[in-house]
């Protein structure tokens, strides 16, 4: 087991200088913002990277961004993600280290996809750390939050799955 995996959530938060991400939940720190501009209609950098940490009992609230977002599992416990893509597909995956159990180390959220993430364990000491890359780079103007009820209303054919997800999240 590596040193990062032996740390507590508080130790990881302190070392990576993570701060609350009030618009979504969890903790984050932007660690890279490209100097090069992206070829977009509005000014954006090419890419950004954040560290993002969820503790047991926390959930990344439903949200979407206007660019592709790549989630990379770094350490900790596996986390489930539910996403609804712009073409109305709804699916779930597990980000984690157990590749032989179907978990994945990374996942690309297509631009405009609604997403939510939570740990799969209820262990109160559990946490998961991710690196999230957004390209073109993240800008708060491109962020849209959505409530569970709003998502059920927008996607009635997925409402039962969304409600079941939310019930698991507590």
Contact map, one row per residue, 1 for C-alpha under 8 A:
11101100000000000000000000000000000000000000000000000000000000000000000000000000000000000000000000000000000000000000000000000000000000000000000000000000000000000000000000
11111100000000000000000000000000000000000000000000000000000000000000000000000000000000000000000000000000000000000000000000000000000000000000000000000000000000000000000000
11111110000000000000000000000000000000000000000000000000000000000000000000000000000000000000000000000000000000000000000000000000000000000000000000000000000000000000000000
01111110000100000000000000000000000000000000000000000000000000000000000000100000000000000000000000000000000000000000000000000000000000000000000000000000000000000000000000
11111110000000000000000000000000000000000000000000000000000000000000000000110000000000000000000000000000000000000000000000000000000000000000000000000000000000000000000000
11111111000000000000000000000000000000000000000000000000000000000000000000000000000000000000000000000000000000000000000000000000000000000000000000000000000000000000000000
00111111101100000000000000000000000000000000000000000000000000000000000000000000000000000000000000000000000000000000000000000000000000000000000000000000000000000000000000
00000111111100000000000000000000000000000000000000000000000000000000000000000000000000000000000000000000000000000000000000001000000000000000000000000000000000000000000000
00000011111110000000000000000000000000000000000000000010000000000000000000000000000000000000000000000000000000000000000000001110000000000000000000000000000000000000000000
00000001111111000000000000000000000000000000000000000000000000000000000000000000000000000000000000000000000000000000000000000000000000000000000000000000000000000000000000
00000011111111100000000000000000000000000000000000000000000000000000000000000000000000000000000000000000000000000000000000000000000000000000000000000000000000000000000000
00010011111111110000000000000000000000000000000000000000000000000000000000000000000000000000000000000000000000000000000000000000000000000000000000000000000000000000000000
00000000111111111110000000100000000000000000000000001000000000000000000000000000000000000000000000000000000000000000000000000000000000000000000000000000000000000000000000
00000000011111111100000000000000000000000000000000000000000000000000000000000000000000000000000000000000000000000000000000000000000000000000000000000000000000000000000000
00000000001111111100000000000000000000000000000000000000000000000000000000000000000000000000000000000000000000000000000000000000000000000000000000000000000000000000000000
00000000000111111100000000001000000000000000000000100000000000000000000000000000000000000000000000000000000000000000000000000000000000000000000000000000000000000000000000
00000000000011111110000000001000000000000000000000000000000000000000000000000000000000000000000000000000000000000000000000000000000000000000000000000000000000000000000000
00000000000011111111000000111000000000000000000000111000000000000000000000000000000000000000000000000000000000000000000000000000000000000000000000000000000000000000000000
00000000000010001111100000111000000000000000000000000000000000000000000000000000000000000000000000000000000000000000000000000000000000000000000000000000000000000000000000
00000000000000000111110011110000000000000000000000000000000000000000000000000000000000000000000000000000000000000000000000000000000000000000000000000000000000000000000000
00000000000000000011111111110000000000000000000000000000000000000000000000000000000000000000000000000000000000000000000000000000000000000000000000000000000000000000000000
00000000000000000001111111000000000000000000000000000000000000000000000000000000000000000000000000000000000000000000000000000000000000000000000000000000000000000000000000
00000000000000000000111110000000000000000000000000000000000000000000000000000000000000000000000000000000000000000000000000000000000000000000000010000000000000000000000000
00000000000000000000111111000000000000000000000000000000000111100000000000000000000000000000000000000000000000000000000000000000000000000000000010000000000000000000000000
00000000000000000001111111100000000000000000000000000100011110000000000000000000000000000000000000000000000000000000000000000000000000000000000000000000000000000000000000
00000000000000000001110111110000000000000000000000011110011100000000000000000000000000000000000000000000000000000000000000000000000000000000000000000000000000000000000000
00000000000010000111100011111000000000000000000000011100000000000000000000000000000000000000000000000000000000000000000000000000000000000000000000000000000000000000000000
00000000000000000111100001111100000000000000000001111000000000000000000000000000000000000000000000000000000000000000000000000000000000000000000000000000000000000000000000
00000000000000011110000000111110000000000000000001110000000000000000000000000000000000000000000000000000000000000000000000000000000000000000000000000000000000000000000000
00000000000000000000000000011111100000000000000111100000000000000000000000000000000000000000000000000000000000000000000000000000000000000000000000000000000000000000000000
00000000000000000000000000001111100000000000000111100000000000000000000000000000000000000000000000000000000000000000000000000000000000000000000000000000000000000000000000
00000000000000000000000000000111110000000000001111000000000000000000000000000000000000000000000000000000000000000000000000000000000000000000000000000000000000000000000000
00000000000000000000000000000111111000000000101110000000000000000000000000000000000000000000000000000000000000000000000000000000000000001000000000000000000000000000000000
00000000000000000000000000000001111110000000111100000000000000000000000000000000000000000000000000000000000000000000000000000000000000001000000000000000000000000000000000
00000000000000000000000000000000111110000000110000000000000000000000000000000000000000000000000000000000000000000000000000000000000000000000000000000000000000000000000000
00000000000000000000000000000000011111000000110000000000000000000000000000000000000000000000000000000000000000000000000000000000000000000000000000000000000000000000000000
00000000000000000000000000000000011111100011110000000000000000000000000000000000000000000000000000000000000000000000000000000000000000000000000000000000000000000000000000
00000000000000000000000000000000000111110011110000000000000000000000000000000000000000000000000000000000000000000000000000000000000000011000000000000000000000000000000000
00000000000000000000000000000000000011111001000000000000000000000000000000000000000000000000000000000000000000000000000000000000000000000000000000000000000000000000000000
00000000000000000000000000000000000001111111000000000000000000000000000000000000000000000000000000000000000000000000000000000000000000000000000000000000000000000000000000
00000000000000000000000000000000000000111110000000000000000000000000000000000000000000000000000000000000000000000000000000000000000000000000000000000000000000000000000000
00000000000000000000000000000000000000011111000000000000000000000000000000000000000000000000000000000000000000000000000000000000000000000000000000000000000000000000000000
00000000000000000000000000000000000011011111100000000000000000000000000000000000000000000000000000000000000000000000000000000000000000000000000000000000000000000000000000
00000000000000000000000000000000000011110111110000000000000000000000000000000000000000000000000000000000000000000000000000000000000000011110000000000000000000000000000000
00000000000000000000000000000000111111000011111100000000000000000000000000000000000000000000000000000000000000000000000000000000000000011000000000000000000000000000000000
00000000000000000000000000000000011111000001111100000000000000000000000000000000000000000000000000000000000000000000000000000000000000111000000000000000000000000000000000
00000000000000000000000000000001110000000000111110000000000000000000000000000000000000000000000000000000000000000000000000000000000011111100000000000000000000000000000000
00000000000000000000000000000111110000000000111111000000000000000000000000000000000000000000000000000000000000000000000000000000000011111100000000000000000000000000000000
00000000000000000000000000000111100000000000001111100000000000000000000000000000000000000000000000000000000000000000000000000000001111000000000000000000000000000000000000
00000000000000000000000000011111000000000000000111110000000000000000000000000000000000000000000000000000000000000000000000000000001110000000000000000000000000000000000000
00000000000000010100000000011110000000000000000011111000000000000000000000000000000000000000000000000000000000000000000000000000111100000000000000000000000000000000000000
00000000000000000100000001111000000000000000000001111100000000000000000000000000000000000000000000000000000000000000000000000000111100000000000000000000000000000000000000
00000000000010000100000001110000000000000000000000111110000000000000000000000000000000000000000000000000000000000000000000000011110000000000000000000000000000000000000000
00000000000000000000000011100000000000000000000000011111011100000000000000000000000000000000000000000000000000000000011000000011100000000000000000000000000000000000000000
00000000100000000000000001000000000000000000000000001111110000000000000000000000000000000000000000000000000000000000001000011111000000000000000000000000000000000000000000
00000000000000000000000000000000000000000000000000000111110000000000000000000000000000000000000000000000000000000000011011111110000000000000000000000000000000000000000000
00000000000000000000000000000000000000000000000000000011111000000000000000000000000000000000000000000000000000000000011001010000000000000000000000000000000000000000000011
00000000000000000000000011000000000000000000000000000111111100000000000000000000000000000000000000000000000000000000011000000000000000000000000000000000000000000000000010
00000000000000000000000011000000000000000000000000000100111110000000000000000000000000000000000000000000000000000001111000000000000000000000000000000000000000000000000010
00000000000000000000000111000000000000000000000000000100011111000000000000000000000000000000000000000000000000000001110000000000000000000000000000000000000000000000000000
00000000000000000000000110000000000000000000000000000000001111100000000000000000000000000000000000000000000000000011100000000000000000000000000011100000000000000000000000
00000000000000000000000100000000000000000000000000000000000111110000000000000000000000000000000000000000000000000111000000000000000000000000000011110010000000000000000000
00000000000000000000000100000000000000000000000000000000000011111000000000000000000000000000000000000000000000000111000000000000000000000000001111000000000000000000000000
00000000000000000000000000000000000000000000000000000000000001111100000000000000000000000000000000000000000000111110000000000000000000000000001110000000000000000000000000
00000000000000000000000000000000000000000000000000000000000000111111100000000000000000000000000000000000000000111000000000000000000000000100011100000000000000000000000000
00000000000000000000000000000000000000000000000000000000000000011111000000000000000000000000000000000000000000110000000000000000000000000000011000000000000000000000000000
00000000000000000000000000000000000000000000000000000000000000001111100000000000000000000000000000000000000001110000000000000000000001111100010000000000000000000000000000
00000000000000000000000000000000000000000000000000000000000000001111110000000000000000000000000000000000000111110000000000000000000001110000000000000000000000000000000000
00000000000000000000000000000000000000000000000000000000000000001011111000000000000000000000000000000000000111100000000000000000000111100000000000000000000000000000000000
00000000000000000000000000000000000000000000000000000000000000000001111100000000000000000000000000000000011110000000000000000000000111000000000000000000000000000000000000
00000000000000000000000000000000000000000000000000000000000000000000111110000000000000000000000000000000011110000000000000000000011110000000000000000000000000000000000000
00000000000000000000000000000000000000000000000000000000000000000000011111000000000000000000001000000000111000000000000000000000011100000000000000000000000000000000000000
00000000000000000000000000000000000000000000000000000000000000000000001111100000000000000000001110000000110000000000000000000001111000000000000000000000000000000000000000
00000000000000000000000000000000000000000000000000000000000000000000000111110000000000000000000000000000000000000000000000000001111000000000000000000000000000000000000000
00011000000000000000000000000000000000000000000000000000000000000000000011111000000000000000000100000000000000000000000000000001110000000000000000000000000000000000000000
00001000000000000000000000000000000000000000000000000000000000000000000001111100000000000000000000000000000000000000000000000111100000000000000000000000000000000000000000
00000000000000000000000000000000000000000000000000000000000000000000000000111110000000000000000100000000000000000000001110000111000000000000000000000000000000000000000000
00000000000000000000000000000000000000000000000000000000000000000000000000011111000000000000011110000010000000000000001110000001000000000000000000000000000000000000000000
00000000000000000000000000000000000000000000000000000000000000000000000000001111100000000000011100000000000000000000111100000001000000000000000000000000000000000000000000
00000000000000000000000000000000000000000000000000000000000000000000000000000111110000000001111000000000000000000000111100000000000000000000000000000000000000000000000000
00000000000000000000000000000000000000000000000000000000000000000000000000000011111000000001111000000000000000000011110000000000000000000000000000000000000000000000000000
00000000000000000000000000000000000000000000000000000000000000000000000000000001111100000111100000000000000000000011100000000000000000000000000000000000000000000000100000
00000000000000000000000000000000000000000000000000000000000000000000000000000000111110001111000000000000000010001111000000000000000000000000000000000000000000000000000000
00000000000000000000000000000000000000000000000000000000000000000000000000000000011111011110000000000000000000001110000000000000000000000000000000000000000000000000000000
00000000000000000000000000000000000000000000000000000000000000000000000000000000001111111100000000000000000001011100000000000000000000000000000000000000000000000000000000
00000000000000000000000000000000000000000000000000000000000000000000000000000000000111111000000000000000000000011000000000000000000000000000000000000000000000000000000000
00000000000000000000000000000000000000000000000000000000000000000000000000000000000011111000000000000000000000000000000000000000000000000000000000000000000000000000000000
00000000000000000000000000000000000000000000000000000000000000000000000000000000000111111100000000000000000000000000000000000000000000000000000000000000001000000000000000
00000000000000000000000000000000000000000000000000000000000000000000000000000000001111111110000000000000000000000000000000000000000000000000000000000000000000000000000000
00000000000000000000000000000000000000000000000000000000000000000000000000000000011110011111000000000000000000000000000000000000000000000000000000000000000001000000000000
00000000000000000000000000000000000000000000000000000000000000000000000000000000011100001111100000000000000000000000000000000000000000000000000000000000000000000000000000
00000000000000000000000000000000000000000000000000000000000000000000000000000001111000000111110000000000000000000000000000000000000000000000000000000000000000000000000000
00000000000000000000000000000000000000000000000000000000000000000000000000000001110000000011111000000011000000000000000000000000000000000000000000000000000000000000000000
00000000000000000000000000000000000000000000000000000000000000000000000000000111100000000001111100000111000000000000000000000000000000000000000000000000000000000000000000
00000000000000000000000000000000000000000000000000000000000000000000000110000111100000000000111110000011111000000000000000000000000000000000000000000000000000000000000000
00000000000000000000000000000000000000000000000000000000000000000000000010101110000000000000011111100011100000000000000000000000000000000000000000000000000000000000000000
00000000000000000000000000000000000000000000000000000000000000000000000010000100000000000000001111100011100000000000000000000000000000000000000000000000000000000000000000
00000000000000000000000000000000000000000000000000000000000000000000000000000000000000000000000111111111000000000000000000000000000000000000000000000000000000000000000000
00000000000000000000000000000000000000000000000000000000000000000000000000000000000000000000000111111111100000000000000000000000000000000000000000000000000000000000000000
00000000000000000000000000000000000000000000000000000000000000000000000000000000000000000000000001111110000000000000000000000000000000000000000000000000000000000000000000
00000000000000000000000000000000000000000000000000000000000000000000000000000000000000000000000001111110000000000000000000000000000000000000000000000000000000000000000000
00000000000000000000000000000000000000000000000000000000000000000000000000000000000000000000010001111111000000000000000000000000000000000000000000000000000000000000000000
00000000000000000000000000000000000000000000000000000000000000000000000000000100000000000000111111111111100000000000000000000000000000000000000000000000000000000000000000
00000000000000000000000000000000000000000000000000000000000000000000000000000000000000000000111111100111111000000000000000000000000000000000000000000000000000000000000000
00000000000000000000000000000000000000000000000000000000000000000000000110000000000000000000001110100011111000000000000000000000000000000000000000000000000000000000000000
00000000000000000000000000000000000000000000000000000000000000000000011110000000000000000000001000000001111100000000000000000000000000000000000000000000000000000000000000
00000000000000000000000000000000000000000000000000000000000000000000011100000000000000000000001000000001111110000000000000000000000000000000000000000000000000000000000000
00000000000000000000000000000000000000000000000000000000000000000001111000000000000000000000000000000000011111000000000000000000000000000000000000000000000000000000000000
00000000000000000000000000000000000000000000000000000000000000000001111000000000001000000000000000000000001111101010000000000000000000000000000000000000000000000000000000
00000000000000000000000000000000000000000000000000000000000000000011100000000000000010000000000000000000000111111000000000000000000000000000000000000000000000000000000000
00000000000000000000000000000000000000000000000000000000000000011111100000000000000000000000000000000000000011111000000000000000000000000000000000000000000000000000000000
00000000000000000000000000000000000000000000000000000000000000011111000000000000000011000000000000000000000001111100000000000000000000000000000000000000000000000000000000
00000000000000000000000000000000000000000000000000000000000000011000000000000000001111000000000000000000000011111110000000000000000000000000000000000000000000000000000000
00000000000000000000000000000000000000000000000000000000000001110000000000000000001110000000000000000000000000011111000000000000000000000000000000000000000000000000000000
00000000000000000000000000000000000000000000000000000000000011110000000000000000111100000000000000000000000010001111100000000000000000000000000000000000000000000000000000
00000000000000000000000000000000000000000000000000000000001111100000000000000000111000000000000000000000000000000111110000000000000000000000000000000000000000000000000000
00000000000000000000000000000000000000000000000000000000001110000000000000000011110000000000000000000000000000000011111000000000000000000000000000000000000000000000000000
00000000000000000000000000000000000000000000000000000101111100000000000000000011100000000000000000000000000000000001111100000000000000000000000000000000000000000000000010
00000000000000000000000000000000000000000000000000000111111000000000000000001111000000000000000000000000000000000000111111000111000000000000000000000000000000000000000000
00000000000000000000000000000000000000000000000000000000000000000000000000001111000000000000000000000000000000000000011111000000000000000000000000000000000000000000000000
00000000000000000000000000000000000000000000000000000001000000000000000000001100000000000000000000000000000000000000001111100100000000000000000000000000000000000000000000
00000000000000000000000000000000000000000000000000000001100000000000000000000000000000000000000000000000000000000000001111110100000000000000000000000000000000000000000000
00000000000000000000000000000000000000000000000000000001000000000000000000000000000000000000000000000000000000000000000011111100000000000000000000000000000000000000000000
00000000000000000000000000000000000000000000000000000011100000000000000000000000000000000000000000000000000000000000000001111100000000000000000000000000000000000000000000
00000001100000000000000000000000000000000000000000000011000000000000000000000000000000000000000000000000000000000000000000111110000000000000000000000000000000000000000000
00000000100000000000000000000000000000000000000000000011000000000000000000011000000000000000000000000000000000000000001011111111000000000000000000000000000000000000000000
00000000100000000000000000000000000000000000000000001111000000000000000000011000000000000000000000000000000000000000001000001111100000000000000000000000000000000000000000
00000000000000000000000000000000000000000000000000001110000000000000000011111110000000000000000000000000000000000000001000000111110000000000000000000000000000000000000000
00000000000000000000000000000000000000000000000000111100000000000000000011110000000000000000000000000000000000000000000000000011111000000000000000000000000000000000000000
00000000000000000000000000000000000000000000000000111000000000000000001111100000000000000000000000000000000000000000000000000001111100000000000000000000000000000000000000
00000000000000000000000000000000000000000000000011110000000000000000001111000000000000000000000000000000000000000000000000000000111110000000000000000000000000000000000000
00000000000000000000000000000000000000000000000011110000000000000000111100000000000000000000000000000000000000000000000000000000011111000000000000000000000000000000000000
00000000000000000000000000000000000000000000001111000000000000000000111000000000000000000000000000000000000000000000000000000000001111101000000000000000000000000000000000
00000000000000000000000000000000000000000000001110000000000000000011110000000000000000000000000000000000000000000000000000000000000111111100000000000000000000000000000000
00000000000000000000000000000000000000000000011100000000000000000011100000000000000000000000000000000000000000000000000000000000000011111100000000000000000000000000000000
00000000000000000000000000000000000001000001111100000000000000000011000000000000000000000000000000000000000000000000000000000000000001111100000000000000000000000000000000
00000000000000000000000000000000110001000001111100000000000000000010000000000000000000000000000000000000000000000000000000000000000011111110000000000000000000000000000000
00000000000000000000000000000000000000000001001100000000000000001010000000000000000000000000000000000000000000000000000000000000000001111111010000000000000000000000000000
00000000000000000000000000000000000000000001000000000000000000000000000000000000000000000000000000000000000000000000000000000000000000001111111000000000000000000000000000
00000000000000000000000000000000000000000000000000000000000000000000000000000000000000000000000000000000000000000000000000000000000000000111111000000000000000000000000000
00000000000000000000000000000000000000000000000000000000000000000000000000000000000000000000000000000000000000000000000000000000000000000011111000000000000000000000000000
00000000000000000000000000000000000000000000000000000000000000001110000000000000000000000000000000000000000000000000000000000000000000000111111100000000000000000000000000
00000000000000000000000000000000000000000000000000000000000000111100000000000000000000000000000000000000000000000000000000000000000000000011111110000000000000000000000000
00000000000000000000000000000000000000000000000000000000000000111000000000000000000000000000000000000000000000000000000000000000000000000000011111000000000000000000000000
00000000000000000000001100000000000000000000000000000000000011110000000000000000000000000000000000000000000000000000000000000000000000000000001111100000000000000000000000
00000000000000000000000000000000000000000000000000000000000011100000000000000000000000000000000000000000000000000000000000000000000000000000000111110110000000000000000000
00000000000000000000000000000000000000000000000000000000000011000000000000000000000000000000000000000000000000000000000000000000000000000000000011111110000000000000000000
00000000000000000000000000000000000000000000000000000000000001000000000000000000000000000000000000000000000000000000000000000000000000000000000001111111000000000110010000
00000000000000000000000000000000000000000000000000000000000000000000000000000000000000000000000000000000000000000000000000000000000000000000000000111111100000000000000000
00000000000000000000000000000000000000000000000000000000000000000000000000000000000000000000000000000000000000000000000000000000000000000000000001111111110000000000000000
00000000000000000000000000000000000000000000000000000000000001000000000000000000000000000000000000000000000000000000000000000000000000000000000001111111111000100100000000
00000000000000000000000000000000000000000000000000000000000000000000000000000000000000000000000000000000000000000000000000000000000000000000000000011111111101110110000000
00000000000000000000000000000000000000000000000000000000000000000000000000000000000000000000000000000000000000000000000000000000000000000000000000001111111100100000000000
00000000000000000000000000000000000000000000000000000000000000000000000000000000000000000000000000000000000000000000000000000000000000000000000000000111111100000000000000
00000000000000000000000000000000000000000000000000000000000000000000000000000000000000010000000000000000000000000000000000000000000000000000000000000011111111100000000000
00000000000000000000000000000000000000000000000000000000000000000000000000000000000000000000000000000000000000000000000000000000000000000000000000000001111111100000000000
00000000000000000000000000000000000000000000000000000000000000000000000000000000000000000000000000000000000000000000000000000000000000000000000000000000001111110000000000
00000000000000000000000000000000000000000000000000000000000000000000000000000000000000000100000000000000000000000000000000000000000000000000000000000001001111111100000000
00000000000000000000000000000000000000000000000000000000000000000000000000000000000000000000000000000000000000000000000000000000000000000000000000000011101111111110000000
00000000000000000000000000000000000000000000000000000000000000000000000000000000000000000000000000000000000000000000000000000000000000000000000000000001000011111111000000
00000000000000000000000000000000000000000000000000000000000000000000000000000000000000000000000000000000000000000000000000000000000000000000000000000000000001111111100000
00000000000000000000000000000000000000000000000000000000000000000000000000000000000000000000000000000000000000000000000000000000000000000000000000010011000001111111110000
00000000000000000000000000000000000000000000000000000000000000000000000000000000000000000000000000000000000000000000000000000000000000000000000000010001000000111111111000
00000000000000000000000000000000000000000000000000000000000000000000000000000000000000000000000000000000000000000000000000000000000000000000000000000000000000011111111100
00000000000000000000000000000000000000000000000000000000000000000000000000000000010000000000000000000000000000000000000000000000000000000000000000000000000000001111111110
00000000000000000000000000000000000000000000000000000000000000000000000000000000000000000000000000000000000000000000000000000000000000000000000000010000000000000111111111
00000000000000000000000000000000000000000000000000000000000000000000000000000000000000000000000000000000000000000000000000000000000000000000000000000000000000000011111111
00000000000000000000000000000000000000000000000000000000000000000000000000000000000000000000000000000000000000000000000000000000000000000000000000000000000000000001111111
00000000000000000000000000000000000000000000000000000000111000000000000000000000000000000000000000000000000000000000010000000000000000000000000000000000000000000000111111
00000000000000000000000000000000000000000000000000000000100000000000000000000000000000000000000000000000000000000000000000000000000000000000000000000000000000000000011111
